[in-house]
Amino acid sequence: MASQYQRGLEFADIALQLSYKLKSQSQQSSVCFLLGGWIHVWSKPIQGAIQINYEGFLAGMESGELQYAGYNLLANIYNRLFQGENLASIATDIEKYWTIAKQIQNDLLSSVLVACQFFVRTFLTTQNEQEGERLESSSFPEEQTWIEDCERAQAYLPLGIYYILQIHASCLTQNYDRGIGYAIKAGQVLPACAGSTPSAGYFYYNSLNWLGLYFTLPEVERQKALDQIEANQAQLKIWSDSCPENFLHKYLLVEAERSRIAGKRTEAIELYDLAIAEAKDNAYIQEEALASELAALFYLNWDTPRSKGKKGKEKVAAGYMQEAYYNYARWGARFKTADLESRYPQLLAPILERKTSRLKISGTISKTRAEAQGMLDLASMMKAIRTLSEEIELNGAIASFMQILRENAGAETIALMLLQEQELMLIAKVADSNTLSIEPIPVADCNAIPNSIINQVKNRCTPLVLDDVSQETVYAGDPYIEIHQPQSILCLPLITRTELTTQKSSQAIGILYLENNCVAGAFTHDRVEILSLLCAQAAITLENARLYQQVQQTLQLERELHELQQTQLQLIQSEKMFSLGQMVAGIAHEINNPINFIHGNIVHANAYIKDVLHILSLYQEACPQTPDSVQIAMDAIDFPFLQDDFEILLKSMRTGSDRIKNIVTSLRNFARLDESEFKAIDVHTGIESTLRILQNRLQKKEKRAEIEVIKDYGDLPFLECYAGQLNQVFMNILNNAIDALEECDRTEKLSLVIHTEMDNKEIKITISDIAFSTNMRYSYIGRK
């Protein structure tokens, strides 16, 4: 089976390449949907599918293939959910895509977006918040109403995705029996979404729900559960063998849970750690969080005869639970972090203590004012995010980002760093409310920021908040901190999902540094969350702008390369004409010398023969009686005929030598070295030279008559042009005309008419034949 998935990927990739080759964007859009939404996940890391679907959306919109443009958007969303992208980022795009779905009237896209929104909304909000208060658009339907509408419309694909996501949600919230109920409903519509990316969740989370519920099941039900888990694992094993990056950690986590319920603790320990490591290596932060949470529960419930009813390895469990907490927070699952805080405060004590200290606000600011300010920051920040997302030029995106930060970040000093060719460069800086325009300089070579903090964030790719830098001994030796003595520092990595397509772990495209020198604890928890959201959008915008800049540079290079190639072709053509001219001129020169010698000798021979004949005539007059032997010899050679024909022969030789001289002259004129210059010439001279070269082709042939050239020349001024190239044009046109007449088997005379005239300020040259009922006509028009 694994080989079939890879083969399917190969065929899909061939189809995509063909759409590029045929320049068919509509076909590209449909292929991208199938490849990204239904094939890619089983064969290659999911990160690549996200970009494929986005390209398919753009191709569909540009070509008018709106149906598949929408399909690519729904695949883009559920692939990002599968990958574990930040939920806030997905929620923002669901809102955007919902608007697009309404505009293009794509009901399938709308329904799938709603199914995904129900899941995202659940984990973005805490139980203490009104459900959907901040994140759900009023245009989204209620959950039960939507389910009933889908059932009536038999919209089984959105229903299938909804039920599978609810199986996932039930697993995360430990409502295992509810998850089993959703699995039954999902099984009824599973064929509609079989093969799509979300369908994997049916087998994976269904098994985890059964395992979480296992010890509460009656004995008769346990074997049924084990059989179901075994069947699910068989399918996960096939996918894991085909694409371990996407499925191995899932398979290992289920195996760890199976070992747990079987009492195989040693195996379970190893399998939990392997599942966590695989999820981390392949950037599945939500799966890493789940595996860490289940491992923590495994250690927390570790009972031994000596434990005397106390919970087991609590210290070990605390380490795993804290990792789970951090990863859920990175995923943006506020419901989970709040849930873990309420369930396991003793395990999360170090985190909760730090969180409490960071939420302290200066005593000069009342709680009411702080809350109002937070609401204002959120509103203005959401507006800023929309503005930022519209930027496409890199410099404009950087300027907008820095302006937004100046107005909203609550920082006095702001520094933006971006990775350029794997080196972190300082791009822009705000100091004293002024944005400083700086040439990019390596961060390692400047003292404008604390390098110790920047390097830590760069290496760990996680945010760093310092409420009171003076209390942090770790950074006390940094030269920048010693000189400037900042109070509050916030350092955030700019992470973009496109970076994950080539890397197994998250990597930043840049770093944002913010500093407040007046207030301790300036960067509160809420403000950090808002700035993190802004940075997520900024990372996407900056990366897209950088890619756009690269595309523009590539296009410019392509244009310059095309111009260079054209220039090269012209140079090659000029060189060829120059070389041909040299060769023809050389040959003409070599022929011209002996021809001149022969022509001159013919003139002298004609004079000599006249003298000889004159002497013979005098001899005959002086000696009328010719000796018999001489008479016999004269009769044998037919002396009177020889006498008359010799003069005709010399005239013929003279005519032939004159013709050769004219042809040589024409060749020299046709390909003279100075004809490569742009200068004024007589057009008729070029035509005549060409006709002399082609004289042999104009003569009568066995199957056709002689081609007569009728010259209808007008009074033309000199034309400024490249004479050699113009002569080549005449040669090509006349050759084509003669080739056409070669097909004519008429014995009467054939004609080529060459007509030249002035047409306003243009010289018009027309070459036509009169051999056929429909004349062939070639025209050349040149400007004076």
C-alpha positions in Angstrom: 0.0 0.0 0.0 2.8 2.4 0.8 4.2 2.2 -2.7 0.7 3.0 -4.0 0.6 6.3 -2.1 4.0 7.2 -3.5 2.9 6.3 -7.0 -0.2 8.4 -6.6 2.0 11.3 -5.6 4.1 10.8 -8.7 1.1 10.8 -11.0 -0.4 13.9 -9.3 3.0 15.7 -9.6 3.1 14.8 -13.3 -0.4 16.3 -13.7 0.7 19.4 -12.0 3.8 19.8 -14.2 1.6 19.3 -17.3 -0.7 22.1 -16.1 2.4 24.4 -15.8 3.7 23.3 -19.2 0.3 23.9 -20.9 -0.1 27.1 -18.9 -3.6 26.0 -17.8 -4.3 27.7 -14.5 -7.8 26.1 -14.3 -6.2 22.6 -14.5 -3.5 23.7 -12.0 -6.2 24.7 -9.5 -8.0 21.3 -9.7 -4.8 19.3 -9.5 -3.6 21.4 -6.5 -6.8 20.6 -4.7 -6.4 16.8 -5.2 -2.7 16.8 -4.6 -2.7 19.1 -1.5 -6.0 18.0 0.0 -6.2 14.2 -0.7 -2.8 12.8 -1.8 0.1 14.8 -0.3 -0.4 13.9 3.4 0.0 10.1 2.8 3.4 10.6 1.1 5.2 13.7 2.2 5.3 16.1 5.2 2.1 18.0 5.4 3.7 21.4 5.4 4.3 21.3 1.6 0.5 20.6 1.0 -0.4 23.9 2.6 1.5 25.9 0.0 0.2 23.8 -2.9 -3.4 24.5 -1.9 -2.7 28.2 -1.6 -1.1 28.3 -5.1 -4.2 26.3 -6.3 -6.5 29.0 -4.9 -4.6 31.8 -6.6 -4.5 29.9 -10.0 -8.3 29.3 -9.7 -9.1 32.9 -9.0 -6.9 34.1 -11.8 -8.4 31.7 -14.3 -12.0 32.0 -13.2 -12.1 28.4 -11.8 -13.9 29.7 -8.7 -15.2 26.2 -7.6 -11.7 24.7 -7.2 -10.3 28.0 -5.9 -12.7 27.5 -3.0 -11.9 23.8 -2.6 -8.2 24.7 -2.3 -9.0 27.1 0.6 -10.9 24.4 2.5 -8.0 22.0 2.0 -5.6 24.8 3.1 -7.5 25.2 6.4 -7.9 21.5 7.3 -4.2 20.8 6.4 -3.1 23.6 8.7 -5.3 22.1 11.5 -3.7 18.8 10.9 -0.2 20.4 11.1 -0.9 22.2 14.3 -0.6 25.8 13.2 -1.4 28.5 15.7 -5.2 28.4 16.2 -5.5 32.2 16.3 -3.9 32.4 12.9 -6.3 29.8 11.5 -9.3 31.6 13.1 -8.3 34.8 11.4 -8.0 33.1 8.0 -11.3 31.2 8.5 -13.0 34.6 8.8 -11.2 35.8 5.6 -12.1 32.6 3.7 -15.7 32.8 4.9 -16.0 36.2 3.2 -14.5 34.8 0.0 -16.8 31.8 0.2 -19.8 34.1 0.3 -18.5 36.2 -2.6 -17.9 33.2 -4.9 -21.0 31.4 -3.6 -19.1 28.2 -2.7 -21.3 26.3 -0.3 -18.9 23.4 0.2 -16.2 25.9 1.3 -18.6 27.6 3.6 -19.7 24.4 5.3 -16.1 23.1 5.8 -15.1 26.4 7.3 -17.9 26.2 9.8 -16.9 22.7 10.7 -13.4 23.8 11.4 -14.5 27.0 13.2 -16.5 25.0 15.7 -13.3 23.1 16.6 -11.0 26.2 16.7 -13.5 28.2 18.7 -13.6 25.5 21.4 -9.9 25.7 22.2 -9.3 29.4 21.6 -11.5 30.4 24.5 -11.6 29.5 28.1 -14.6 28.2 30.0 -14.8 31.5 31.8 -15.2 33.5 28.6 -18.5 33.8 26.7 -18.3 31.3 23.9 -17.3 33.0 20.7 -17.4 36.5 22.1 -14.2 37.6 20.3 -13.6 35.1 17.6 -16.9 34.0 16.2 -18.4 36.1 13.4 -22.1 36.7 13.9 -22.6 35.3 10.3 -21.6 31.8 11.5 -24.6 29.5 12.2 -25.3 27.8 15.4 -23.8 24.3 15.7 -27.0 22.2 15.9 -28.7 24.2 13.2 -25.7 23.7 10.9 -25.6 19.9 11.5 -29.3 19.6 10.7 -28.8 21.7 7.5 -25.9 19.5 6.4 -27.9 16.3 7.0 -30.9 17.7 4.9 -28.5 18.7 2.1 -26.6 15.4 2.4 -23.4 17.5 2.7 -21.4 14.5 4.0 -17.9 15.8 3.5 -18.4 18.8 5.9 -20.2 16.5 8.3 -17.4 13.9 8.2 -14.8 16.6 8.9 -16.9 18.0 11.7 -17.4 14.7 13.4 -13.7 13.8 13.1 -12.7 17.1 14.6 -15.1 16.6 17.4 -13.5 13.1 18.0 -10.2 15.1 18.4 -11.8 17.7 20.7 -13.3 15.0 22.9 -9.8 13.4 23.2 -8.3 16.7 24.3 -11.0 17.5 26.8 -11.0 13.9 28.1 -14.7 13.4 27.2 -13.8 10.0 25.9 -17.4 8.5 25.8 -18.6 11.6 23.8 -15.7 11.0 21.4 -16.9 7.3 20.9 -20.3 8.6 20.0 -18.9 11.0 17.5 -16.8 8.2 16.0 -20.0 6.2 15.3 -21.5 9.2 13.5 -18.3 9.8 11.6 -18.2 6.2 10.5 -21.6 6.6 8.8 -20.3 9.4 6.5 -16.6 8.4 6.4 -16.7 7.4 2.7 -17.4 11.0 1.8 -14.1 12.2 3.2 -12.0 9.0 3.0 -8.6 9.9 1.5 -8.7 13.5 2.7 -6.2 14.8 5.3 -8.8 14.9 8.2 -9.8 11.3 7.7 -6.6 10.2 9.5 -8.0 11.6 12.7 -10.9 9.1 12.7 -8.4 6.2 13.2 -6.0 8.0 15.5 -8.2 9.9 18.0 -10.8 7.2 18.0 -8.1 4.8 19.4 -7.0 7.3 22.0 -10.6 7.8 23.2 -11.1 4.0 23.5 -7.9 3.8 25.5 -8.8 6.6 27.7 -12.1 5.0 28.4 -10.8 1.4 28.7 -10.8 0.8 32.5 -14.3 2.2 32.8 -15.7 -0.3 30.3 -17.4 -3.5 31.3 -15.3 -6.6 30.7 -17.4 -7.7 27.7 -16.8 -4.3 26.0 -13.0 -4.2 26.5 -12.2 -6.9 23.8 -14.4 -5.0 21.3 -12.4 -1.9 22.1 -9.1 -3.7 21.7 -10.2 -5.1 18.3 -11.2 -1.6 17.1 -7.9 -0.2 18.3 -6.0 -3.1 16.5 -7.8 -2.3 13.3 -7.1 1.4 13.6 -3.4 0.7 14.3 -3.1 -1.5 11.2 -4.2 1.5 9.1 -1.9 3.9 11.0 1.0 1.5 10.4 0.4 1.6 6.7 0.4 5.4 6.7 3.4 5.5 9.0 5.4 3.3 6.7 4.5 5.6 3.8 5.1 8.9 5.5 6.6 8.6 9.0 7.0 12.4 9.3 3.2 12.7 9.5 2.1 9.5 11.2 4.9 7.8 13.1 4.4 9.9 16.3 0.6 9.1 16.2 1.2 5.4 15.8 3.8 5.4 18.7 1.5 7.3 21.0 -1.3 4.8 20.6 1.2 2.0 21.1 2.3 3.7 24.4 -1.3 3.9 25.6 -1.8 0.2 24.7 1.3 -0.6 26.7 -0.1 1.5 29.6 -3.4 -0.4 29.8 -1.5 -3.7 29.4 0.7 -2.9 32.4 3.9 -2.9 30.3 5.4 0.2 32.0 8.9 -0.1 30.5 7.6 -0.3 27.0 5.2 2.6 27.7 8.0 4.9 29.0 10.0 4.3 25.9 7.1 4.7 23.5 5.9 8.0 25.1 9.3 9.5 24.8 9.6 8.3 21.2 6.2 9.8 20.3 7.1 13.1 21.9 10.5 13.2 20.1 8.9 12.4 16.7 6.2 15.0 17.1 8.8 17.6 18.1 11.1 16.8 15.2 8.3 17.1 12.7 6.9 20.3 14.3 3.5 18.9 15.4 3.3 21.0 18.5 -0.3 20.0 19.3 0.6 16.3 19.1 3.8 16.9 21.2 1.5 18.6 23.8 -1.0 15.7 23.8 1.8 13.1 24.1 3.4 15.0 26.9 0.1 15.3 28.7 -0.7 11.6 28.4 2.9 10.7 29.6 2.4 13.0 32.6 -0.9 11.3 33.5 0.9 7.9 33.1 3.5 8.9 35.7 1.0 10.7 37.9 -1.1 7.5 38.2 2.0 5.3 38.8 0.9 3.3 41.8 3.2 0.9 43.7 2.6 -1.2 46.8 4.9 1.3 48.7 3.0 4.4 47.6 0.3 3.8 50.2 -2.4 5.4 48.1 -0.4 8.5 47.1 0.0 9.5 43.6 3.1 8.1 41.9 6.0 9.9 40.2 4.8 13.5 40.6 8.2 15.2 39.9 8.5 13.3 36.6 4.9 14.0 35.8 5.4 17.7 36.5 8.2 17.9 33.8 5.9 16.3 31.2 2.9 18.4 32.2 4.8 21.6 32.0 6.0 20.7 28.5 2.4 20.0 27.5 1.3 23.3 28.9 4.0 25.3 26.9 3.1 23.5 23.7 -0.6 24.0 24.1 0.1 27.7 24.7 2.2 27.8 21.5 -0.6 26.1 19.7 -2.9 28.9 21.0 -5.2 26.5 22.9 -6.3 28.7 25.8 -8.9 26.2 26.8 -6.3 23.6 27.4 -3.9 25.8 29.3 -6.7 27.0 31.5 -7.9 23.4 31.9 -4.4 22.2 32.9 -4.1 25.0 35.4 -7.3 24.1 37.1 -6.7 20.3 37.1 -3.0 20.2 37.9 -1.9 23.4 39.7 0.7 21.4 41.8 2.4 20.2 38.6 2.4 23.7 37.0 3.4 25.7 40.1 6.6 27.2 38.6 4.7 28.4 35.5 1.8 29.8 37.4 4.1 31.7 39.7 5.9 33.3 36.8 2.6 34.1 35.1 1.2 35.8 38.2 4.3 38.0 38.5 4.1 39.0 34.8 0.4 40.0 35.1 1.3 42.6 37.8 0.6 46.1 36.6 2.2 49.2 37.9 0.4 50.6 41.0 -0.1 53.9 39.3 -2.5 52.3 36.8 -5.8 51.1 38.0 -7.2 47.7 37.1 -10.1 49.3 35.2 -7.8 51.4 33.2 -5.5 48.5 32.4 -8.4 46.4 31.2 -9.7 49.3 29.0 -6.2 49.8 27.6 -6.0 46.1 26.8 -9.3 46.2 24.9 -8.1 49.3 23.1 -4.8 47.6 22.2 -6.7 44.5 20.9 -9.0 46.6 18.7 -6.2 48.8 17.3 -4.0 45.7 16.9 -6.6 43.8 14.9 -7.0 46.9 12.6 -3.2 47.1 12.3 -3.0 43.4 11.4 -5.5 44.0 8.5 -3.4 46.9 7.4 -0.2 45.0 7.6 -1.6 42.0 5.6 -2.2 44.3 2.6 1.4 45.2 2.2 3.3 43.5 -0.6 6.5 45.5 -0.9 9.2 44.5 1.6 10.2 48.1 2.5 6.6 49.1 2.8 5.8 46.1 5.0 8.8 46.9 7.3 7.8 50.5 7.6 4.2 49.6 8.3 5.2 47.1 10.9 7.5 49.5 12.7 4.8 52.2 12.7 2.2 49.8 14.2 4.7 48.9 16.9 5.5 52.5 17.7 1.8 53.2 18.2 0.8 50.0 20.1 3.6 48.1 21.6 4.3 50.3 24.7 8.0 50.2 24.0 10.6 53.0 23.7 13.1 51.0 21.8 12.2 48.6 19.0 14.5 46.6 16.8 13.6 44.4 13.9 16.0 41.7 12.7 15.6 39.4 9.7 17.5 36.4 8.6 19.3 37.0 5.3 21.3 34.1 3.9 21.3 32.4 7.4 22.7 35.5 9.0 20.6 37.7 11.4 20.7 41.3 10.2 19.4 44.4 12.0 16.9 46.0 9.5 15.2 48.8 11.3 15.2 50.4 14.8 12.9 52.8 16.7 14.5 55.0 19.3 13.0 58.0 21.0 9.8 57.6 18.8 11.8 57.9 15.6 12.2 55.1 13.1 15.8 55.0 12.1 16.6 54.0 8.6 19.6 51.7 8.7 21.5 49.7 6.2 21.2 46.0 7.1 24.1 45.2 9.4 24.9 41.9 11.1 23.6 41.7 14.6 26.8 40.1 15.8 28.7 43.2 14.7 26.6 45.8 16.4 26.0 47.0 20.0 22.5 48.4 19.4 20.8 45.5 21.1 21.6 42.9 23.8 23.1 40.1 21.9 22.8 37.6 24.8 19.0 37.9 24.7 18.8 37.9 20.9 20.9 34.7 20.7 18.8 32.9 23.3 15.6 33.7 21.4 17.2 32.8 18.1 18.4 29.4 19.4 15.3 28.4 21.3 12.8 30.0 18.9 10.5 31.0 21.8 9.5 34.4 23.2 11.4 35.9 26.2 9.8 38.3 28.7 11.8 40.1 31.3 9.7 42.2 33.7 12.7 43.6 35.6 16.0 43.2 33.9 17.9 44.4 37.0 16.8 41.2 38.8 18.1 38.9 36.0 21.7 38.0 36.8 22.0 35.8 33.7 22.2 38.9 31.4 24.0 41.2 33.8 27.3 40.8 31.8 25.8 41.9 28.5 27.5 45.2 27.4 24.3 46.7 26.1 22.4 46.0 29.4 25.3 47.4 31.5 25.2 50.7 29.5 21.5 51.3 28.9 20.0 49.6 32.1 16.6 48.8 30.5 13.7 47.8 32.9 11.3 45.7 30.7 12.3 43.6 27.7 10.2 41.6 25.3 11.9 39.5 22.5 9.7 37.6 20.1 10.7 35.3 17.2 9.0 35.9 13.8 7.9 32.4 12.8 6.3 31.6 9.4 4.8 28.3 8.5 6.6 28.4 5.1 9.9 27.9 6.9 8.5 24.6 8.1 8.3 23.1 4.6 12.0 22.5 4.6 12.8 22.1 8.3 11.6 19.5 10.8 11.6 22.1 13.6 10.3 25.6 13.8 12.7 28.3 12.7 12.4 32.1 12.9 12.7 34.3 9.8 13.6 37.1 12.2 13.4 38.5 15.7 11.6 41.5 17.2 13.1 43.2 20.2 11.1 45.7 22.4 12.4 47.6 25.4 10.8 49.9 28.0 13.2 51.9 30.2 10.5 53.5 32.4 8.2 50.8 33.7 8.9 47.4 35.1 6.4 44.7 33.9 5.5 46.9 30.9 4.8 43.8 28.7 1.9 42.2 30.4 0.6 38.7 29.5 -2.3 40.2 27.4 0.0 42.5 25.6 2.4 39.7 24.9 -0.4 37.7 23.4 -1.6 40.5 21.2 2.0 41.2 20.1 2.5 37.5 19.4 -0.6 37.6 17.1 0.8 40.7 15.4 4.2 39.0 14.9 2.5 35.9 13.4 0.9 38.1 10.8 4.1 40.2 10.4 6.1 37.1 9.8 3.7 36.0 7.0 3.6 39.5 5.5 7.4 40.0 5.6 8.1 36.5 4.2 5.5 37.1 1.4 7.0 40.5 0.7 10.5 39.0 0.6 9.3 36.3 -1.8 7.5 39.0 -3.9 10.8 40.9 -4.0 12.7 37.8 -5.0 10.1 37.1 -7.7 10.4 40.7 -9.0 14.2 40.4 -9.0 13.9 37.1 -10.8 11.6 38.6 -13.4 14.0 41.5 -13.8 16.9 39.1 -14.3 14.8 37.1 -16.8 14.1 40.2 -18.7 17.7 41.2 -18.7 18.7 37.7 -19.6 16.2 37.8 -22.5 17.6 41.1 -23.7 21.1 39.7 -23.4 20.1 36.7 -25.4 18.6 38.9 -28.1 21.8 41.0 -28.1 23.8 37.8 -28.3 21.8 36.5 -31.2 22.3 39.8 -33.0 26.0 39.7 -32.3 26.1 36.1 -33.5 24.1 37.0 -36.7 26.4 40.0 -37.2 29.4 37.8 -36.7 28.1 35.2 -39.1 27.4 37.9 -41.7 30.8 39.3 -41.1 32.4 35.9 -41.5 30.3 35.2 -44.5 31.2 38.5 -45.9 34.9 37.9 -45.3 34.6 34.5 -47.0 32.6 35.7 -50.0 34.8 38.7 -50.4 37.9 36.5 -50.3 36.5 34.1 -52.8 35.4 37.0 -55.1 38.9 38.5 -54.8 40.5 35.2 -55.7 38.2 34.7 -58.7 38.5 38.3 -59.8 42.2 38.1 -60.4 42.2 35.2 -62.9 39.0 36.5 -64.5 40.7 39.9 -65.1 43.7 38.0 -66.5 41.5 35.9 -68.8 39.4 38.9 -69.9 42.5 40.9 -70.7 44.1 38.0 -72.7 40.9 37.6 -74.7 41.1 41.2 -75.8 44.7 40.6 -76.9 43.9 37.2 -78.5 41.2 38.9 -80.5 43.7 41.5 -81.7 46.3 38.8 -82.4 43.9 36.6 -84.4 42.8 39.6 -86.5 46.5 40.2 -87.4 47.0 36.6 -88.3 43.9 36.5 -90.5 45.0 39.7 -92.1 48.5 38.2 -92.9 46.8 35.0 -94.3 44.6 37.2 -96.5 47.7 39.0 -97.9 49.4 35.7 -98.4 46.4 34.4 -100.4 46.4 37.5 -102.6 50.2 37.3 -103.2 50.1 33.5 -103.9 46.8 32.7 -105.5 48.0 29.2 -106.4 47.9 27.3 -103.1 50.1 24.2 -102.8 48.2 20.9 -102.9 49.4 19.8 -99.4 48.3 23.2 -97.9 44.9 23.0 -99.7 44.3 19.5 -98.4 45.0 20.7 -94.8 42.7 23.7 -95.2 39.9 21.6 -96.5 40.4 19.2 -93.6 39.9 21.9 -90.9 37.2 23.8 -92.9 39.3 26.9 -92.8 36.6 29.4 -94.0 34.3 28.1 -91.1 37.1 28.2 -88.6 37.9 31.7 -89.7 34.3 32.9 -89.2 33.6 30.9 -86.0 36.9 31.8 -84.2 35.8 35.4 -84.0 32.3 34.3 -82.7 34.1 32.1 -80.1 36.2 35.0 -78.8 33.1 37.2 -78.5 31.4 34.4 -76.5 34.4 34.0 -74.2 34.4 37.8 -73.8 30.7 37.8 -72.9 31.2 35.0 -70.4 34.1 36.7 -68.7 32.1 39.9 -68.5 29.3 38.0 -66.8 31.7 36.4 -64.3 33.1 39.8 -63.5 29.7 41.2 -62.9 28.8 38.3 -60.7 32.0 38.7 -58.7 31.3 42.4 -58.4 27.8 41.6 -57.1 29.1 39.1 -54.6 31.5 41.7 -53.3 28.8 44.3 -53.1 26.4 41.8 -51.5 28.7 40.9 -48.7 31.1 43.8 -48.3 32.6 44.1 -44.8 31.5 47.7 -44.6 27.8 46.7 -45.2 27.5 45.9 -41.5 27.4 49.7 -40.9 24.3 51.8 -40.7 24.5 54.1 -43.7 22.7 55.5 -46.7 22.5 53.2 -49.7 20.9 52.9 -53.1 18.2 50.2 -52.7 18.2 49.4 -56.4 21.9 48.5 -56.3 21.2 45.9 -53.7 18.4 44.4 -55.8 20.5 44.3 -58.9 23.4 42.6 -57.0 21.0 39.9 -55.7 19.4 39.3 -59.1 22.9 38.8 -60.7 23.7 36.2 -58.0 20.4 34.4 -58.7 20.7 34.7 -62.5 21.2 31.0 -62.9 17.9 30.2 -61.1 16.0 32.5 -63.5 17.0 30.6 -66.6 14.8 28.1 -68.4 14.6 24.7 -66.9 13.5 21.3 -68.3 10.0 21.6 -66.8 9.4 25.3 -66.7 9.8 28.4 -68.8 12.4 31.1 -68.2 11.6 33.5 -65.5 11.6 37.1 -66.8 12.3 39.8 -64.2 10.2 42.9 -64.9 11.7 45.9 -63.1 9.3 48.7 -62.3 11.6 51.0 -60.4 10.5 54.3 -59.0 12.6 57.3 -58.2 13.9 56.4 -54.7 16.2 58.4 -52.4 19.0 56.8 -50.5 17.8 54.6 -47.6 19.6 54.6 -44.3 19.9 51.0 -43.1 22.2 48.0 -42.6 22.9 47.2 -46.2 24.0 43.6 -45.6 20.9 42.7 -43.7 18.7 44.3 -46.4 20.4 42.4 -49.1 19.8 39.2 -47.1 16.1 40.1 -47.1 16.1 40.5 -50.9 17.8 37.2 -51.3 15.3 35.4 -49.1 12.2 36.9 -50.8 13.5 36.3 -54.3 14.5 32.7 -53.5 11.0 32.1 -52.1 9.4 33.6 -55.2 11.6 31.4 -57.5 10.8 28.3 -55.3 7.1 29.0 -55.8 7.6 29.3 -59.6 9.6 26.1 -59.7 6.4 24.2 -59.1 4.9 25.7 -62.3 5.1 23.4 -65.4 4.0 26.1 -67.8 6.2 26.4 -70.9 5.3 30.0 -71.7 7.1 32.8 -70.1 7.0 33.3 -66.3 7.5 36.7 -64.7 8.7 38.3 -61.5 7.7 41.9 -61.1 9.8 44.1 -58.8 8.1 47.4 -58.1 9.5 50.2 -56.0 7.9 53.4 -55.0 7.8 56.2 -52.4 4.8 56.0 -50.2 4.7 59.2 -48.1 8.0 59.0 -46.2 8.4 55.3 -46.7 10.1 53.2 -49.4 7.8 50.4 -50.5 9.2 47.4 -52.4 6.8 44.8 -53.8 7.9 41.5 -55.4 5.2 39.5 -57.1 4.8 36.7 -59.7 2.2 36.3 -62.5 2.3 32.6 -62.9 -0.8 31.8 -61.0 -4.4 33.0 -60.9 -3.8 34.3 -57.4 -0.6 36.2 -57.3 1.9 35.6 -54.5 3.1 38.9 -53.2 5.9 39.8 -50.9 6.3 43.3 -49.6 9.1 45.1 -47.8 8.6 48.6 -46.4 11.4 50.7 -45.1 11.6 54.2 -43.7 13.7 56.8 -45.4 
